[in-house]
Structure formats: C-alpha cells, structure tokens
C-alpha cells in the first residue's frame, strides 16, 4: 500500500516541481510559490485516490457482496465497510483542504494573501475550482456520515449518488471545459471519470480482499470479470478521444501532456497484464487467494491516478489553440442561422446521450431476449416505444436542434419540450422495470442479483417520496418558472456540463410525471384513474401561461447577456423568444392532450379487464356473490309457500342469531 500511495502522489508533485512558474506564466498568472503549488498537487493525488476508494467500496457493498437470502439486504461489519468509512473521511478532509489550496493556486496567490480581510471570499469566487471541491466536500461528508449508521442496502444509494457528483465536480470544470471541441472532450471525460472510479475502485477493494486472504465467490468473480470486460474498453476509447482533444493535432512526443498520456497507457497495460494473471491464478486454485497479481494491479491503478493528477498541473496543447467566441461557450462554431434545413442537416454528436441510448436499448433488448428464450411474451409495442423514446433523445440532442439549442432560445425550447414532454411519454410506455423484473429471478442460493436490487429500490421509502404526486407536480411545472425566470438558465448555458445536466433534468422530471399518469410500471404511489386525469388537467394551464409570458415579453429577454456575447449576425432575441413561447404553449398542450387520450384508453381497458375477470370468476364458481343472492331469493320463496297466507313466516337460524 505504501508503493500505491507513492504512485498516486509522487507524479503530480514531480510535475509541479518540474514545470515550476512556467505553467502559471502560460496562463497569465503569477506564481503562488512552490508551497501552494505542491500542496495543491498533493491534494489532487490524495483526493483522487480517496474518492476512488470510496466509490469502489460503495459499489462493492452494493453489487459485489456474496451475502445470500435475508442477510443480503443488511449491511454488516466487513472489510469493505471499514474501507468506506476511512476513505470517505479522508476524502472529506482532503476536499476541505483543496477548497483553500485551489482558491490560491487557481488565482496564482500565495498563502500570505489569506491574511487580508475578505481575500478568501474573493478568491473563492474567482475560479470554478473552489466551488467544485466544495461539492466534493459535501458529497464526502454525506458519505462519511451515512456509512457510520447504515444498516440496510438501500441506505447506500444516496451516498452513491453523492459520490458520483463529488467525483465529477472537479473534473467537469477542469481542462476538458476549455478550447475547441470541448463538448466532445467533456462528455468523454465525464464517462471516463465515472468508469475509472467504478472499475478501479472495485478492483482495489477486490485486491485488498485477496491480499488479506479472502476468497472470491465464483458468482462475484464472474461479475468482476464482466465489469472489467466492459469497463477497460470504455476507458481506452475515452482516453483515445481525450488524447485527440488535448493534443489538438500535435504529436504525442511534442509535449509533456503527450508523455503523460503514454505513461497512463503504460499503467493501463500493466493493469491488464496483472488482471489476466489474477484471473489465471483464480481458475487454477479458487480456494487460494492470489497475492502478487492484485498487488501489481493496485500499483498500476494508483499510477494511473497519480499521472492523471499530474496532467492537471501542466497546461495541455489545446489550451493555446485559436478559439472563437462560439467555441469558448459551445466547443464549435454556428455560422448558419437556424432553419428547418439547418436543424435536420447540421449534426453534432452528443456523446452523453448517444452512449446512454445505446446502453438503455441494449439492456432492454437483452431482457426481451431472455423472456422469449424462456417462452414468455412481451408486447412489441412496448419495445418500439422504448426504442423510439431514446431515438427521440438522440435525434433532438445530436441533430441541428441540439447543436443550436445553446445559441438560439427558440431552438432550445424545442429541445426542452421534446426531452420533457415527448421522449418521456414513449419511455414510460416501455415498462423497463416490469420487463427487468420478469426477465430476472430471485435465487436465495446465489448472491443477491438484479431482481433483488430492483425489488429493494421499489420498496425504498425515499422512492415513495420521489413519486409523491405533489413533489412530482412541483418538479415538473416549477422547473419552467424556476429555471427561466431566474439567473439559473443563463448561468447554466455558459458551461457544457451544466447544459447537459439541465437536459438530464428535463428527461427525469418528465419521466416521473408521465410515469405516474400512463406508465406501464406500477409506481410506489399509484393514482386512481380519476386522479391521473386531474393530475394532467392541472398541469395544462401552467404550460400555457408560461408560453404566453414568453410571447408577450417586451424588451426583457431571457439570458440576454449570454446570447449577445456570441455576436452572431443572425441573432434576433425577440423573434427567438416569441418562437420559444409558442413552442412552450403548443408543445406543452399537445402532448398532454395525447396523454389524456392514452389515459382514457388505459382506463377503458382496465374496466374491460376487470369485467372479464369477474366473468371468469362467476363461470368458475369462485365468485359466490351472485349465487348467494339467488339462494336468498329461493329461500324466501320457499318460506312463503310453507307458511301459507295469513301466518307469519318462521325466522331462519341466521335471523335468530342476529
């Protein structure tokens, strides 16, 4: 472990000492001194290592434990939990230090500047790095507090989400946010940060288990193998894209960044060799844990993390490429004015949603195939709906609509309504949760798997809150007013990561809303049909009112300064906002009317299904209500015949008891 710690911390320190003041001079900053520079480099390496260990321990506890039966849902004291508690505390401490170090380093100021009144507040706001590390600090704090009291599997889900945000925050505001094509570099860097954190973190935890004499269950070993087989190619592919982006046409050997890229590839190669040796040893003698292969794998992973931290200390070649105003904000130029021809022919791939769509469709088709191989049927319409929803997302984000969604507000509203209104309708009709539950099975003799995980999440109290109709309604409707009538929209449009996060928010809010109304999957808080109808009708006026406000605006345009920064000759803020208002009005009403029609069809089918069920019960004799009624009438008739006229009828035994 000492070698691994050195591998994660020495490279960034060496890179800092080697380049010295020159790195700051290239960025037109004063040199803050080696004390600030070295402490920032050391914090970067330690922070990445602690975050990776935290992420890996969380994932191992969630998906790679060999607990079976009822024990699988409980989190009991174990090595992974110990690592999680220690790593999360270390991550929080390092992140707190990095908030201070980055405030100085990013502005080129020495430690002495902190003694001045109000200096820290000014330096904190002068760069995006201190707020980013603040997000990491909050995330690490959430994890460290939660894991001290966690007893159930679902108790780790919020820490998992917090960890993802904490890992991504310093990455998305770093080198991948600068220069031409930074939209592609940002998406690639986002995926690489999450995949490396997941794969490397889980492998380090597995290595610690092996080096402490713990064996791997065959099922868990298979899961680890699948994780590596999927994760390593993704890491390699994203790194090739990032190399192309950062080198900006220069050779690998022409810059320090190129040499650092080669060093990372060497670490990745060493890791692959170590994993192959580890797998071979596991197959040879499963009862005997290997020691050297997992140790080498751990050092290779630490080396990758250390070199990655070192790369943040050296300005890459793409920093110094000529860049237009559009490329500063978007990563690409938008010369032609938006039109139907431009929207449908000027494509720009959005890697984030393309990869998400490929994964979502592949998982869905795999589950359908499992059902069919088992002899079960799955409606073709649901498959078409699911695929169609993701095709809408890919088209609207990668075509000219997505390309012009940032510089033109009218186009942005088309993208917004498509992601918030159209795509979610198709996705919820696909019934992905129902499909996965039917395609998987719970086997108490094996470690908990996908069926258990989905079932536990569906019974999670937090999910019941998320699907609370009031919360969903406020999220769905309030997003329009809170986003566009505040400074959030203008601030978010300046950064690619914030723009992508906003699009993800649109999809999630729409999915929750329509999942309650017409979704195939049963939500934790299902509404009656009349409640669903009222839910939809209540949302319609808010969309119309929002659209009218946009169309009637006079002289005050949403995100006006942002759009004027571009200086594009075809910019017409009044016409663009008028188009956006019309799209919000019509685009909000038409899908909701479609939902009402679908809801009516579902309501009718449900009533017909219930009627058929009752008919089957009556035909089979299981529904005795009708038969009991007939027997009562028959009994009354016999009593009348037996008593004759003028005599009171004798009381039955049941009447006597009453």
Secondary structure by P-SEA (a helix, b strand, c coil): caaaaaaacaaaaaaaaaacaaaaaaaccccccaaaaaaaaaaaaaaaaaaaaaaaaaaaacccccccccccccccccaaaaaaaaaaaaaaaaaaaaaaaaaaaaaccccccccccaaaaaaaaccaaaaaaaaaaaaaaaaaaaaacccccccaaaaaaaaaaaaaccccccccccccaaaaaaaaaaaaaaaaaaaaaaaaaaaaaaaacccccaaaaaaaaaaaaacaaaaaaaaaaaaaaaaccccccccaaaaaaaaaaaaaaaaaaaaaaaaaaaaacccccccaaaaaaaaaaaaaaaaaaaaaaccccccccccccccccccccccccccaaaaacccccaaaaaaaaaaaaaaaaaaaaaaaaacccccaaaaaaaaaaaaaaaaaacccccccccccaaaaaaaaaaacccaaaaaaaaaaaaaaaaabbbbccccccaaaaaaaaaacaaaaaaacaaaaaaaaccccccccccaaaaaaaacaaaaaaaaaaaaaaaaaaaaaccccccccccccaaaaaaaaaaaaaaaaaaaaaaaaccccccaaaaaaaaccccccaaaaaaaaaaaaaaaaaaaaaaaaaaaaaaaaaaaaaaaaaaaaaaaacccaaaaaaaaaaaaaaaaaaaaccccccccccccccc
